[in-house]
Amino acid sequence: QVQLVEAGGGLVQAGASLRLSCAASGRTSSCYLMAWFRQAPGKEREFVSSITWTIGRTDFADSVKGRFTIARDNAKKTVYLQMNSLKPEDTAVYYCACRSTFWMGNQKDEGVYDYWGQGTQVTVSS
C-alpha cells in the first residue's frame, strides 16, 4: 500500500504561483510513476503532469507546458508541482497519483495509476 498526501493548495490571483507537494508513505519504493491530475467543477478529471521516480522523465499537458514544472525529492519521498502564471482556468482540485509497476505506455490515462491522494483545492481568481 502507498499513501499519498497533497498539500499547498489555496486561493491566489491570476498570475501568481503555487507549489503543491505530494508526500508518499508506505511502500514508496513501488511508485514507478507519479502524476498530478486535476478536476474542475462539472468536468472530468484530467492529466496535468507526470514524472518517473527513478530517472525523472517528465510529461505535461499542453495546457500547462511552459508554466508548470514537476520535480521529485527521493530522500523526502515527495513530488512537487510548481505552478506559475496561474490562470482562472487552472482552478480545480489537484490530485496526486502513483503507479506501482513499470509502465512505458500512456501516462495521461488515470486508469494507469494504482493509488490516489485526497486532493487539494487550487482556486485562481481573475
Secondary structure as the mmCIF struct_conf table of DSSP 4:
data_model
#
loop_
_struct_conf.conf_type_id
_struct_conf.id
_struct_conf.beg_label_comp_id
_struct_conf.beg_label_asym_id
_struct_conf.beg_label_seq_id
_struct_conf.end_label_comp_id
_struct_conf.end_label_asym_id
_struct_conf.end_label_seq_id
STRN STRN1 VAL A 2 ALA A 7
STRN STRN2 GLY A 10 GLN A 13
TURN_TY1_P TURN_TY1_P1 ALA A 14 GLY A 15
STRN STRN3 LEU A 18 GLY A 26
BEND BEND1 ARG A 27 ARG A 27
HELX_RH_3T_P HELX_RH_3T_P1 THR A 28 SER A 30
STRN STRN4 LEU A 33 GLN A 39
TURN_TY1_P TURN_TY1_P2 PRO A 41 GLY A 42
BEND BEND2 LYS A 43 LYS A 43
STRN STRN5 GLU A 46 THR A 52
TURN_TY1_P TURN_TY1_P3 TRP A 53 ILE A 55
STRN STRN6 THR A 58 PHE A 60
TURN_TY1_P TURN_TY1_P4 ASP A 62 ARG A 67
STRN STRN7 PHE A 68 ASP A 73
TURN_TY1_P TURN_TY1_P5 ASN A 74 LYS A 77
STRN STRN8 THR A 78 MET A 83
BEND BEND3 SER A 85 SER A 85
HELX_RH_3T_P HELX_RH_3T_P2 PRO A 88 ASP A 90
STRN STRN9 ALA A 92 ARG A 99
BEND BEND4 THR A 101 THR A 101
BEND BEND5 GLY A 105 GLY A 105
TURN_TY1_P TURN_TY1_P6 GLN A 107 LYS A 108
HELX_RH_3T_P HELX_RH_3T_P3 GLU A 110 VAL A 112
BEND BEND6 ASP A 114 ASP A 114
STRN STRN10 TYR A 115 TRP A 116
STRN STRN11 THR A 120 SER A 125
#
